[in-house]
Amino acid sequence: MKEYDFYIVPTPIGNLGDITQRAIETLKFVDIIACEDMRVTQKLLNHFDIKTKCISYHKFNEKERINYFLNMLAEGKKIALVSDAGTPLFCDPGAVIVDELRKKHYTVTALAGANAVATFLSQLPRGDEDFTFAGFLPKTKSHIEDLLKKYKSTDLIFYESPNRILNTLKIIKEIRPYSRVAIGRELTKIFEEIVIDDTEKVIEHFQNNTLKGEIVALIFRENNNHEEINIDEKISLLKSKNFKAKEISVILSELYNLNKNDIYKRCLNN
């Protein structure tokens, strides 16, 4: 097997059985393992009886570690990079050192393995392969709104924490009222759950359930039919024919497969 200077090694996102044989062999073979949280990684290494020395490497010390790694490599040492879970460089540290090593012509390779985005997407019924990965969404509502408007014509996938997901879904519902979303939590674990539905119904589902574990979410691209329908124009037309708000909401929801409550609110504001 060809040897490299630096190995990017995916680790399980939940189920330890998802680690590859090559990952185990690589972590045993290298001289040092760079990891986000040594306590987390040590549990994995202990499980597979891997004795390799670990060193911390996270977003707060990425630049500080460059010289240390370069000195190690100059001595002929081999290094592996892991994150707490999944594939490094996906919302995890690693880009800084990989960029530096390639500039200095050290050999770098990445092993195939667990990744939350791929695991999640492979369970979703989508129209085609096009999607945008946004990592973790911004924290401010205005920035989330900009993102949702920018990527309304493509599936948008992102990571979210359990304590923020409900608020994020409410923002999505407000900005894109006819949106459809998919939520995946506890992927590969015993309590794995995938929910696919209109945003409003997903909000209702999680309001009655305790949320735990990391979350991967997807907003399906906006249905072109909704863009082509001028709802306010339809509401005005029906009002001119003396239809009441409740009647209008029923008519338009049935005709265009829209949310009845949303249309009713728009009738009152129109």
FENQUI-V945700 format. One record per run of one state. SS is the DSSP state (alpha for helix, beta for strand, coil for the rest). FROM is the first residue (numbers start at 0). LEN is the number of residues. Records with the same first field share a line. If there is no record, write none. Layout:
BEGIN
SS=FROM-LEN, FROM-LEN
END
This chain:
BEGIN
coil=0-5, 8-2, 11-4, 18-2, 29-2, 35-2, 47-5, 56-5, 74-4, 81-4, 86-8, 103-4, 110-5, 121-9, 136-4, 150-4, 160-4, 175-4, 185-7, 207-7, 219-4, 228-2, 240-4, 256-3, 269-1
beta=5-3, 10-1, 31-4, 52-4, 78-3, 85-1, 107-3, 130-6, 154-6, 179-6, 192-6, 214-5
alpha=15-3, 20-9, 37-10, 61-13, 94-9, 115-6, 140-10, 164-11, 198-9, 223-5, 230-10, 244-12, 259-10
END
